[in-house]
Amino acid sequence: MIKYVYLLILFSLSFPNKVYSNFYELNDRSSLKFYNEKGDPIKKVNRPDKWLAIDKLQHFSYSCLISLGCQYVLVNKFNNGEKDALPLSSSLSFSAGLLKELNDNRGKNGYFSIKDMVANLAGITVAAIIIIDN
């Protein structure tokens, strides 16, 4: 498991200082700027995004359940080992959460919530602990 964390860190550090997409830009200071479909920058608007909110619980529980469900399918239907399937099930759950946040950002009043992503990661971590302990 630790080797996958190291690989993930090395992979993330291997990106160049600037990353561009149609909808976002990661600049030298690691600040994330988002763009609409026309390519115009989306101005930052202060929105109430509380740490203790029902959507954080939803993000946590859905990420945990997606990870556990993917793990079940990979182990019981595709005959993978518990430890071998863990990185893939965690990655699939993380990708689902990231795509959901990127989709939220595309809406007129939507925004990318780092707090939602933290809740996703917490759910994936709890699922990994449950899987490893068995």
DSSP file (Angstrom, degrees, kcal/mol; ACC not computed):
  #  RESIDUE AA STRUCTURE BP1 BP2  ACC     N-H-->O    O-->H-N    N-H-->O    O-->H-N    TCO  KAPPA ALPHA  PHI   PSI    X-CA   Y-CA   Z-CA
    1    1 A M     >        0   0    0      0, 0.0     4,-1.5     0, 0.0     3,-0.5   0.000 360.0 360.0 360.0 -41.6    0.0    0.0    0.0
    2    2 A I  H  >  +     0   0    0      1,-0.2     4,-2.3     2,-0.2     5,-0.2   0.869 360.0  58.5 -63.6 -35.8    2.8    2.4    0.9
    3    3 A K  H  > S+     0   0    0      1,-0.2     4,-2.2     2,-0.2    -1,-0.2   0.850 103.7  52.5 -64.7 -31.1    4.4    1.9   -2.5
    4    4 A Y  H  > S+     0   0    0     -3,-0.5     4,-2.3     2,-0.2    -1,-0.2   0.870 107.5  51.3 -70.3 -35.9    1.3    3.1   -4.2
    5    5 A V  H  X S+     0   0    0     -4,-1.5     4,-2.3     2,-0.2    -2,-0.2   0.925 110.9  48.4 -64.7 -43.6    1.2    6.3   -2.1
    6    6 A Y  H  X S+     0   0    0     -4,-2.3     4,-2.7     1,-0.2     5,-0.2   0.908 111.3  50.1 -62.3 -41.8    4.9    6.9   -3.1
    7    7 A L  H  X S+     0   0    0     -4,-2.2     4,-2.5     1,-0.2    -1,-0.2   0.896 109.9  50.8 -63.6 -39.2    4.0    6.3   -6.7
    8    8 A L  H  X S+     0   0    0     -4,-2.3     4,-2.3     2,-0.2    -2,-0.2   0.907 111.5  47.7 -64.1 -42.1    1.1    8.7   -6.5
    9    9 A I  H  X S+     0   0    0     -4,-2.3     4,-2.0     2,-0.2    -2,-0.2   0.938 113.6  47.0 -64.6 -46.8    3.3   11.4   -4.9
   10   10 A L  H  X S+     0   0    0     -4,-2.7     4,-1.0     1,-0.2    -2,-0.2   0.896 112.0  51.2 -61.9 -39.7    6.0   11.0   -7.5
   11   11 A F  H  < S+     0   0    0     -4,-2.5     3,-0.5    -5,-0.2     4,-0.3   0.908 110.1  48.5 -63.8 -42.1    3.4   11.1  -10.3
   12   12 A S  H >< S+     0   0    0     -4,-2.3     3,-0.8     1,-0.2    -1,-0.2   0.836 110.7  51.2 -69.2 -31.5    1.9   14.3   -9.0
   13   13 A L  H 3< S+     0   0    0     -4,-2.0    -1,-0.2     1,-0.2    -2,-0.2   0.669  97.3  69.2 -77.3 -16.0    5.3   15.9   -8.7
   14   14 A S  T 3< S+     0   0    0     -4,-1.0    -1,-0.2    -3,-0.5    -2,-0.2   0.569  76.3 102.9 -80.9  -7.6    6.2   15.0  -12.3
   15   15 A F  S <  S-     0   0    0     -3,-0.8     4,-0.1    -4,-0.3    -3,-0.0  -0.436  80.1-106.7 -71.6 149.1    3.6   17.4  -13.7
   16   16 A P        -     0   0    0      0, 0.0    -1,-0.1     0, 0.0    -2,-0.0  -0.200  33.5-101.7 -67.8 169.3    5.0   20.7  -15.2
   17   17 A N  S    S+     0   0    0      1,-0.1     2,-0.5    12,-0.0    13,-0.3   0.808 108.9  46.8 -65.2 -29.4    4.5   24.0  -13.3
   18   18 A K        -     0   0    0     10,-0.1     2,-0.4    12,-0.0     9,-0.2  -0.959  64.4-178.9-118.8 130.9    1.6   25.0  -15.6
   19   19 A V  E     -A   26   0A   0      7,-1.8     7,-2.5    -2,-0.5     2,-0.4  -0.995   9.6-166.5-126.0 128.5   -1.2   22.7  -16.6
   20   20 A Y  E     +A   25   0A   0     -2,-0.4     2,-0.3     5,-0.2     5,-0.2  -0.870  13.8 161.5-117.5 148.9   -3.9   23.9  -19.0
   21   21 A S        -     0   0    0      3,-1.7    -2,-0.0    -2,-0.4     0, 0.0  -0.874  53.8 -96.9-145.4 177.6   -7.3   22.5  -19.9
   22   22 A N  S    S+     0   0    0     -2,-0.3    17,-0.1     1,-0.2     3,-0.1   0.780 123.6  27.7 -68.8 -25.3  -10.4   23.9  -21.4
   23   23 A F  S    S+     0   0    0      1,-0.2    12,-2.9    11,-0.1     2,-0.3   0.546 123.7  27.1-117.8 -10.6  -11.9   24.4  -18.0
   24   24 A Y  E     - B   0  34A   0     10,-0.3    -3,-1.7    17,-0.0     2,-0.4  -0.979  50.4-156.3-150.8 162.7   -9.0   25.0  -15.6
   25   25 A E  E     -AB  20  33A   0      8,-2.2     8,-2.4    -2,-0.3     2,-0.7  -0.990   6.4-158.1-140.5 130.6   -5.4   26.2  -15.2
   26   26 A L  E     -AB  19  32A   0     -7,-2.5    -7,-1.8    -2,-0.4     6,-0.2  -0.939  25.7-166.2-107.9 110.8   -3.0   25.2  -12.5
   27   27 A N    >   -     0   0    0      4,-1.6     3,-2.1    -2,-0.7    -9,-0.0  -0.186  38.2 -80.6 -94.4-173.5   -0.4   28.0  -12.4
   28   28 A D  T 3  S+     0   0    0      1,-0.3   -10,-0.1     2,-0.1    -1,-0.1   0.769 127.5  52.9 -58.8 -29.6    3.1   28.3  -10.8
   29   29 A R  T 3  S-     0   0    0      2,-0.1    -1,-0.3     1,-0.0     3,-0.1   0.251 114.6-114.2 -92.0  13.8    1.7   29.0   -7.3
   30   30 A S    <   +     0   0    0     -3,-2.1     2,-0.4   -13,-0.3    -2,-0.1   0.779  67.7 145.5  58.3  29.8   -0.6   25.9   -7.4
   31   31 A S        -     0   0    0     -4,-0.0    -4,-1.6     2,-0.0     2,-0.6  -0.826  45.4-133.9 -96.3 140.2   -3.7   28.0   -7.5
   32   32 A L  E     -B   26   0A   0     -2,-0.4     2,-0.4    -6,-0.2    -6,-0.2  -0.815  20.7-172.2 -99.5 122.0   -6.5   26.6   -9.5
   33   33 A K  E     -B   25   0A   0     -8,-2.4    -8,-2.2    -2,-0.6     2,-0.3  -0.937  10.6-150.2-113.2 137.0   -8.4   28.9  -11.9
   34   34 A F  E     -B   24   0A   0     -2,-0.4     8,-3.0     8,-0.4     2,-0.3  -0.804   6.8-160.7-110.7 150.7  -11.5   27.8  -13.6
   35   35 A Y  B     -C   41   0B   0    -12,-2.9     2,-0.1    -2,-0.3     5,-0.0  -0.922  14.8-127.2-126.9 150.3  -12.9   28.8  -17.0
   36   36 A N    >   -     0   0    0      4,-2.4     3,-1.5    -2,-0.3    70,-0.1  -0.201  45.4 -84.0 -84.7-174.9  -16.4   28.5  -18.6
   37   37 A E  T 3  S+     0   0    0      1,-0.3    -1,-0.1    69,-0.2    69,-0.0   0.768 129.0  55.3 -63.7 -26.5  -17.2   27.0  -21.9
   38   38 A K  T 3  S-     0   0    0      2,-0.1    -1,-0.3     1,-0.0   -16,-0.0   0.576 118.5-109.3 -82.2  -9.6  -16.3   30.2  -23.8
   39   39 A G  S <  S+     0   0    0     -3,-1.5    -2,-0.1     1,-0.3     3,-0.0   0.485  73.1 138.4  93.4   4.2  -12.9   30.3  -22.2
   40   40 A D        -     0   0    0      1,-0.1    -4,-2.4    -5,-0.0    -1,-0.3  -0.637  60.5-106.8 -81.8 139.6  -13.6   33.3  -19.9
   41   41 A P  B     -C   35   0B   0      0, 0.0     2,-0.6     0, 0.0    -6,-0.3  -0.391  28.2-126.6 -65.9 141.6  -12.2   33.1  -16.4
   42   42 A I        -     0   0    0     -8,-3.0    -8,-0.4    -2,-0.1     2,-0.1  -0.791  25.5-128.2 -89.2 123.0  -14.8   32.4  -13.7
   43   43 A K        -     0   0    0     -2,-0.6     2,-0.3     1,-0.1    -1,-0.0  -0.446  25.2-107.5 -73.5 142.8  -14.6   35.0  -11.0
   44   44 A K        -     0   0    0     -2,-0.1     2,-0.4    67,-0.0    -1,-0.1  -0.535  36.9-170.3 -72.8 129.3  -14.3   33.7   -7.5
   45   45 A V        -     0   0    0     -2,-0.3     2,-0.6    -3,-0.0    -3,-0.0  -0.979  26.6-118.3-121.2 132.5  -17.5   34.2   -5.5
   46   46 A N        +     0   0    0     -2,-0.4    -2,-0.0     2,-0.0     0, 0.0  -0.586  40.3 177.2 -72.4 118.2  -17.6   33.6   -1.8
   47   47 A R        -     0   0    0     -2,-0.6     2,-0.7     2,-0.0    -2,-0.0  -0.934  38.0-104.8-120.9 144.8  -20.1   30.9   -1.2
   48   48 A P        +     0   0    0      0, 0.0     2,-0.4     0, 0.0    -2,-0.0  -0.577  46.3 165.2 -71.2 115.4  -21.0   29.4    2.2
   49   49 A D        -     0   0    0     -2,-0.7     2,-0.1     4,-0.0    66,-0.1  -0.787  17.5-166.5-132.6  87.8  -19.3   26.0    2.2
   50   50 A K        -     0   0    0     -2,-0.4     3,-0.2     1,-0.1     6,-0.1  -0.441  25.0-136.0 -81.1 148.8  -19.3   24.7    5.8
   51   51 A W  S    S+     0   0    0      1,-0.2     2,-1.1    -2,-0.1    -1,-0.1   0.882 101.3  54.4 -66.4 -39.7  -17.3   21.8    7.0
   52   52 A L  S    S+     0   0    0      4,-0.1     2,-0.3     3,-0.0    -1,-0.2  -0.752  82.3 123.6-100.4  89.3  -20.2   20.4    8.9
   53   53 A A  S >> S-     0   0    0     -2,-1.1     4,-1.3    -3,-0.2     3,-0.7  -0.950  71.5-110.3-143.0 160.2  -22.9   20.1    6.3
   54   54 A I  H 3> S+     0   0    0     -2,-0.3     4,-2.0     1,-0.2     5,-0.1   0.829 115.0  58.7 -64.3 -32.2  -25.1   17.3    5.0
   55   55 A D  H 3> S+     0   0    0      1,-0.2     4,-2.6     2,-0.2    -1,-0.2   0.812 100.9  55.8 -70.6 -26.4  -23.4   17.3    1.7
   56   56 A K  H <> S+     0   0    0     -3,-0.7     4,-2.5     2,-0.2    -1,-0.2   0.897 108.0  48.8 -67.9 -39.1  -20.0   16.5    3.3
   57   57 A L  H  X S+     0   0    0     -4,-1.3     4,-2.7     2,-0.2    -2,-0.2   0.885 111.5  50.2 -64.9 -38.6  -21.6   13.5    5.0
   58   58 A Q  H  X S+     0   0    0     -4,-2.0     4,-2.9     2,-0.2     5,-0.3   0.929 110.9  47.9 -64.8 -45.5  -23.0   12.5    1.6
   59   59 A H  H  X S+     0   0    0     -4,-2.6     4,-2.2     2,-0.2     5,-0.2   0.926 113.9  48.4 -60.7 -44.3  -19.6   12.8   -0.1
   60   60 A F  H  X S+     0   0    0     -4,-2.5     4,-2.1     2,-0.2    -2,-0.2   0.952 116.0  41.7 -59.5 -52.1  -18.0   10.8    2.7
   61   61 A S  H  X S+     0   0    0     -4,-2.7     4,-2.6     1,-0.2     5,-0.2   0.896 114.9  49.4 -69.6 -40.1  -20.5    8.0    2.6
   62   62 A Y  H  X S+     0   0    0     -4,-2.9     4,-2.8    -5,-0.2     5,-0.2   0.916 112.3  48.2 -65.5 -41.7  -20.8    7.8   -1.2
   63   63 A S  H  X S+     0   0    0     -4,-2.2     4,-2.2    -5,-0.3    -1,-0.2   0.908 113.3  48.1 -64.3 -40.8  -17.0    7.6   -1.6
   64   64 A C  H  X S+     0   0    0     -4,-2.1     4,-2.4    -5,-0.2    -2,-0.2   0.935 114.8  44.9 -63.7 -46.4  -16.7    5.0    1.1
   65   65 A L  H  X S+     0   0    0     -4,-2.6     4,-2.6     2,-0.2    -2,-0.2   0.869 112.1  51.1 -68.5 -37.4  -19.5    2.9   -0.4
   66   66 A I  H  X S+     0   0    0     -4,-2.8     4,-2.7     2,-0.2     5,-0.2   0.928 112.3  47.4 -64.6 -43.9  -18.2    3.2   -4.0
   67   67 A S  H  X S+     0   0    0     -4,-2.2     4,-2.2    -5,-0.2    -2,-0.2   0.924 114.4  45.7 -63.1 -45.0  -14.8    2.1   -2.8
   68   68 A L  H  X S+     0   0    0     -4,-2.4     4,-2.2     2,-0.2    -2,-0.2   0.887 113.8  49.8 -65.9 -38.6  -16.2   -0.8   -0.9
   69   69 A G  H  X S+     0   0    0     -4,-2.6     4,-2.2     2,-0.2    -2,-0.2   0.919 111.6  47.0 -66.4 -44.1  -18.4   -1.8   -3.8
   70   70 A C  H  X S+     0   0    0     -4,-2.7     4,-2.8     1,-0.2     5,-0.2   0.899 111.3  52.9 -63.1 -39.7  -15.6   -1.7   -6.3
   71   71 A Q  H  X S+     0   0    0     -4,-2.2     4,-2.5    -5,-0.2     5,-0.3   0.921 108.1  50.7 -61.0 -44.4  -13.4   -3.7   -3.9
   72   72 A Y  H  X S+     0   0    0     -4,-2.2     4,-2.9     1,-0.2     5,-0.5   0.931 112.8  45.4 -59.6 -47.0  -16.2   -6.3   -3.6
   73   73 A V  H  X>S+     0   0    0     -4,-2.2     4,-2.0     1,-0.2     5,-1.3   0.923 113.8  48.8 -64.7 -44.3  -16.5   -6.7   -7.4
   74   74 A L  H  <5S+     0   0    0     -4,-2.8     6,-2.1     3,-0.2     4,-0.2   0.883 119.9  37.3 -64.4 -38.1  -12.8   -6.7   -8.0
   75   75 A V  H  <5S+     0   0    0     -4,-2.5     4,-0.4     4,-0.2    -2,-0.2   0.937 127.2  31.2 -80.5 -47.8  -12.2   -9.4   -5.4
   76   76 A N  H  <5S+     0   0    0     -4,-2.9    -3,-0.2    -5,-0.3    -2,-0.2   0.761 130.5  30.2 -88.0 -25.8  -15.2  -11.6   -5.7
   77   77 A K  T  <5S+     0   0    0     -4,-2.0    -3,-0.2    -5,-0.5    -1,-0.1   0.760 129.8  33.4-103.7 -30.8  -16.0  -11.3   -9.4
   78   78 A F  S   <S-     0   0    0     -5,-1.3    -3,-0.1    -4,-0.2    -2,-0.1   0.334 100.5-125.5-108.5   5.9  -12.6  -10.7  -11.0
   79   79 A N        +     0   0    0     -4,-0.4    -4,-0.2    -6,-0.2     2,-0.2   0.817  53.5 153.4  55.9  38.6  -10.6  -12.9   -8.5
   80   80 A N        -     0   0    0     -6,-2.1    -1,-0.2     1,-0.1     2,-0.1  -0.588  48.6-103.3 -87.3 158.5   -8.1  -10.2   -7.5
   81   81 A G     >  -     0   0    0     -2,-0.2     4,-2.1     1,-0.1     5,-0.2  -0.442  29.4-113.4 -76.1 157.6   -6.4  -10.2   -4.1
   82   82 A E  H  > S+     0   0    0      1,-0.2     4,-1.0     2,-0.2    -1,-0.1   0.935 117.3  41.7 -56.1 -49.7   -7.7   -7.8   -1.4
   83   83 A K  H  4 S+     0   0    0      1,-0.2    -1,-0.2     2,-0.2    49,-0.0   0.823 113.7  53.1 -71.4 -30.9   -4.4   -5.8   -1.3
   84   84 A D  H  4 S+     0   0    0      1,-0.2     4,-0.5     2,-0.1    -1,-0.2   0.834 110.6  46.3 -72.7 -32.1   -4.1   -5.8   -5.1
   85   85 A A  H  X S+     0   0    0     -4,-2.1     4,-2.6     1,-0.2     5,-0.3   0.680  92.8  82.0 -83.7 -18.7   -7.6   -4.5   -5.7
   86   86 A L  H  X S+     0   0    0     -4,-1.0     4,-2.4     1,-0.2     5,-0.3   0.902  89.1  48.7 -58.9 -47.7   -7.4   -1.7   -3.1
   87   87 A P  H  > S+     0   0    0      0, 0.0     4,-2.2     0, 0.0    -1,-0.2   0.899 114.6  46.7 -61.0 -37.9   -5.5    0.9   -5.3
   88   88 A L  H  > S+     0   0    0     -4,-0.5     4,-2.4     2,-0.2    -2,-0.2   0.922 112.9  47.2 -70.9 -43.0   -8.0    0.4   -8.1
   89   89 A S  H  X S+     0   0    0     -4,-2.6     4,-1.8     1,-0.2    -1,-0.2   0.893 114.5  47.9 -65.8 -37.7  -11.1    0.6   -6.0
   90   90 A S  H  X S+     0   0    0     -4,-2.4     4,-2.5    -5,-0.3    -2,-0.2   0.902 111.9  50.2 -66.9 -41.0   -9.8    3.7   -4.2
   91   91 A S  H  X S+     0   0    0     -4,-2.2     4,-2.7    -5,-0.3    -2,-0.2   0.897 109.2  51.0 -64.9 -40.5   -8.8    5.3   -7.6
   92   92 A L  H  X S+     0   0    0     -4,-2.4     4,-1.9     2,-0.2    -1,-0.2   0.906 112.0  47.0 -63.8 -41.2  -12.3    4.7   -9.0
   93   93 A S  H  X S+     0   0    0     -4,-1.8     4,-2.0     2,-0.2    -2,-0.2   0.915 113.1  48.6 -66.9 -42.9  -14.0    6.2   -6.0
   94   94 A F  H  X S+     0   0    0     -4,-2.5     4,-2.6     1,-0.2    -2,-0.2   0.911 110.4  52.0 -62.7 -42.0  -11.7    9.3   -6.1
   95   95 A S  H  X S+     0   0    0     -4,-2.7     4,-2.7     1,-0.2     5,-0.2   0.887 107.4  52.2 -62.7 -39.2  -12.2    9.7   -9.8
   96   96 A A  H  X S+     0   0    0     -4,-1.9     4,-1.9     2,-0.2    -1,-0.2   0.922 111.9  46.0 -63.0 -43.4  -16.0    9.6   -9.3
   97   97 A G  H  X S+     0   0    0     -4,-2.0     4,-2.0     2,-0.2    -2,-0.2   0.898 113.3  49.2 -65.5 -40.8  -15.8   12.4   -6.7
   98   98 A L  H  X S+     0   0    0     -4,-2.6     4,-2.6     1,-0.2     5,-0.2   0.920 111.0  49.2 -65.8 -43.9  -13.4   14.5   -8.8
   99   99 A L  H  X S+     0   0    0     -4,-2.7     4,-2.1     1,-0.2    -1,-0.2   0.868 109.4  53.3 -63.0 -35.7  -15.7   14.2  -11.9
  100  100 A K  H  X S+     0   0    0     -4,-1.9     4,-2.3    -5,-0.2    -1,-0.2   0.914 110.7  46.1 -64.7 -42.9  -18.7   15.2   -9.8
  101  101 A E  H  X S+     0   0    0     -4,-2.0     4,-2.0     2,-0.2    -2,-0.2   0.899 111.8  50.7 -67.9 -40.3  -16.9   18.3   -8.5
  102  102 A L  H  X S+     0   0    0     -4,-2.6     4,-0.8     1,-0.2    -1,-0.2   0.880 111.5  49.1 -64.1 -36.4  -15.7   19.2  -12.0
  103  103 A N  H >X S+     0   0    0     -4,-2.1     3,-0.7    -5,-0.2     4,-0.6   0.894 108.5  53.2 -68.0 -40.3  -19.3   18.8  -13.2
  104  104 A D  H >< S+     0   0    0     -4,-2.3     3,-0.9     1,-0.2    -2,-0.2   0.876 104.2  57.4 -60.0 -36.7  -20.5   21.0  -10.3
  105  105 A N  H 3< S+     0   0    0     -4,-2.0    -1,-0.2     1,-0.2    -2,-0.2   0.770  96.9  62.8 -66.5 -26.0  -18.1   23.7  -11.4
  106  106 A R  H << S+     0   0    0     -4,-0.8    -1,-0.2    -3,-0.7    -2,-0.2   0.728  84.1  96.0 -74.0 -21.8  -19.6   23.8  -14.9
  107  107 A G  S << S-     0   0    0     -3,-0.9     3,-0.4    -4,-0.6    -3,-0.0  -0.205  88.4-110.3 -68.3 161.9  -23.0   25.0  -13.6
  108  108 A K  S    S+     0   0    0      1,-0.2    -1,-0.1     3,-0.0    -4,-0.0   0.915 118.0  20.6 -60.3 -46.1  -23.9   28.7  -13.6
  109  109 A N  S    S+     0   0    0      2,-0.0    -1,-0.2    -5,-0.0     2,-0.1   0.241 105.3 113.2-105.8  11.6  -23.8   28.9   -9.8
  110  110 A G        -     0   0    0     -3,-0.4     2,-0.3    -5,-0.1    -5,-0.2  -0.323  41.1-176.0 -82.5 165.7  -21.7   25.9   -9.2
  111  111 A Y        -     0   0    0     -2,-0.1     2,-0.6   -10,-0.1    -5,-0.1  -0.985  33.6-102.1-156.9 156.7  -18.2   25.7   -7.9
  112  112 A F        -     0   0    0     -2,-0.3     2,-0.7    -7,-0.1     3,-0.1  -0.739  38.0-152.3 -83.0 120.2  -15.4   23.3   -7.2
  113  113 A S     >  -     0   0    0     -2,-0.6     4,-1.5     1,-0.2     5,-0.1  -0.855  18.0-170.9-104.1 114.3  -15.4   22.5   -3.5
  114  114 A I  H  > S+     0   0    0     -2,-0.7     4,-2.1     1,-0.2    -1,-0.2   0.852  91.2  59.0 -65.1 -34.6  -12.1   21.5   -1.9
  115  115 A K  H  > S+     0   0    0      1,-0.2     4,-2.0     2,-0.2    -1,-0.2   0.863 103.0  51.7 -65.0 -35.5  -14.0   20.6    1.3
  116  116 A D  H  > S+     0   0    0      2,-0.2     4,-2.1     1,-0.2    -1,-0.2   0.887 108.8  51.0 -65.8 -38.3  -16.1   18.1   -0.7
  117  117 A M  H  X S+     0   0    0     -4,-1.5     4,-2.5     2,-0.2    -2,-0.2   0.864 107.6  52.6 -67.5 -35.2  -12.9   16.5   -2.0
  118  118 A V  H  X S+     0   0    0     -4,-2.1     4,-2.2     2,-0.2    -1,-0.2   0.909 109.1  49.8 -64.8 -41.1  -11.5   16.3    1.6
  119  119 A A  H  X S+     0   0    0     -4,-2.0     4,-2.1     2,-0.2    -2,-0.2   0.887 109.6  52.1 -63.8 -38.5  -14.7   14.5    2.6
  120  120 A N  H  X S+     0   0    0     -4,-2.1     4,-2.3     2,-0.2    -2,-0.2   0.936 110.0  48.1 -60.7 -46.7  -14.3   12.2   -0.4
  121  121 A L  H  X S+     0   0    0     -4,-2.5     4,-2.4     1,-0.2    -2,-0.2   0.869 109.1  53.5 -63.8 -36.6  -10.7   11.4    0.6
  122  122 A A  H  X S+     0   0    0     -4,-2.2     4,-2.3     2,-0.2    -1,-0.2   0.911 109.4  48.7 -64.3 -41.6  -11.9   10.7    4.2
  123  123 A G  H  X S+     0   0    0     -4,-2.1     4,-2.1     2,-0.2    -2,-0.2   0.893 111.7  48.6 -64.3 -40.3  -14.5    8.2    2.9
  124  124 A I  H  X S+     0   0    0     -4,-2.3     4,-2.3     2,-0.2    -2,-0.2   0.887 110.5  52.0 -66.3 -38.9  -11.9    6.5    0.8
  125  125 A T  H  X S+     0   0    0     -4,-2.4     4,-2.3     2,-0.2    -2,-0.2   0.916 109.2  48.7 -63.5 -43.8   -9.5    6.3    3.7
  126  126 A V  H  X S+     0   0    0     -4,-2.3     4,-2.3     1,-0.2    -1,-0.2   0.900 111.2  50.8 -63.2 -40.3  -12.1    4.7    6.0
  127  127 A A  H  X S+     0   0    0     -4,-2.1     4,-2.4     1,-0.2    -1,-0.2   0.906 109.4  50.8 -63.5 -40.5  -13.0    2.2    3.3
  128  128 A A  H  X S+     0   0    0     -4,-2.3     4,-2.7     2,-0.2    -2,-0.2   0.893 109.6  50.3 -64.3 -39.3   -9.3    1.4    2.9
  129  129 A I  H  X S+     0   0    0     -4,-2.3     4,-2.1     2,-0.2    -1,-0.2   0.914 110.9  49.1 -64.2 -42.4   -9.0    0.9    6.7
  130  130 A I  H  X S+     0   0    0     -4,-2.3     4,-0.8     1,-0.2    -2,-0.2   0.911 114.3  46.0 -62.4 -42.5  -12.0   -1.4    6.6
  131  131 A I  H >< S+     0   0    0     -4,-2.4     3,-0.5     1,-0.2    -2,-0.2   0.910 113.5  47.5 -68.7 -43.1  -10.5   -3.4    3.7
  132  132 A I  H 3< S+     0   0    0     -4,-2.7    -1,-0.2     1,-0.2    -2,-0.2   0.864 107.1  56.9 -68.3 -36.3   -7.1   -3.7    5.2
  133  133 A D  H 3<        0   0    0     -4,-2.1    -1,-0.2     1,-0.3    -2,-0.2   0.708 360.0 360.0 -70.6 -19.9   -8.3   -4.8    8.7
  134  134 A N    <<        0   0    0     -4,-0.8    -1,-0.3    -3,-0.5    -2,-0.2   0.478 360.0 360.0 -82.0 360.0  -10.2   -7.8    7.3
